[in-house]
């Protein structure tokens, strides 16, 4: 078993933090995304047709792509500590919050980077105007998330979950595009400080 | 229990098909998205801060938003027929395929509509150039999906799953933006024909 990963990309970090919280050790194989090894036909054919990291390779050769699919696989094999919630209702709410963090925080942050960064220039069809729309959406959602975090310790409630991992990786990735927590967003800053101080955040 | 829904939007359709496959009856309350009722402060405050449908309201007043969170809640309460896979590995692969359908089919299809349609003109900051980037991405992914479906009956394997539901709702929604299965994409057309002929597709 191993995980195709990248030390500089936000989604592989989600899986590393998740596994660190569970104290699960899996070997990582670094994929050189700066040289676009992940976009080459060989990687697409043998590992992931979407050309993305991370990908979990099982001992039988099965490839499981998509960060949350990988995390859920390990949640099922190693339920403790629970990072997807406990019981049908809480699990549904954790999934809701994780998806909100994916679609409303990570997605605009990532699309800002894709459409405005030097890194992606010439690699994809960039639309800088759309990047700025996404930047504005990300900044607006930080205001909302700050208000939400006035009422509770973590994203989905009183328990640290995968939704915190997704949100942390998104917020940290935002800094690359100068999307930052504002001085008045004290709840968001308090939350980031707490989740960043967990040993898993350095995984 | 009830579900805030809309007859014309693709995500509420995912939940309706899912529940029809399970033969679960839940009352629907239509939200008039053409009048943007879902974007108004009252809806955001009381039902879903993201301003989206569908939302499941439980009898205790809890609101569960996000289509897949709603579906997974019902999967847990009514496991048969399984629509998220059986066993840790298959469940991970179904999640992978469902997410591929969300991020690589539904997302570009939806972003084409958002950025090029009359419906969203004046409602959001449209970037038509980005809409065309998404249209090209959707058309390219159809070519890939057609090749994938040469090897198996359904999106994630031999079993009908939530990944088929997501893909069907995405492909049908694409037609609104004139993103269509091409005549040479015979596997994709065969798959669509089969999943569309299930009674649930009319839910």
Interface residues (C-beta under 8 A of the other chain):
Chain A: X49 X50 X56 X58 X62 X64 X65 X66 X68 X69 X70 X72 X73 X76 X77 X88 X89 X91 X92 X93 X95 X96 X99 X100 X104 X115 X125 X127 X129 X130 X133 X136 X144 X148
Chain B: X49 X50 X56 X58 X62 X64 X65 X66 X68 X69 X70 X72 X73 X76 X77 X88 X89 X91 X92 X93 X95 X96 X99 X100 X104 X115 X125 X127 X129 X130 X133 X136 X144 X148
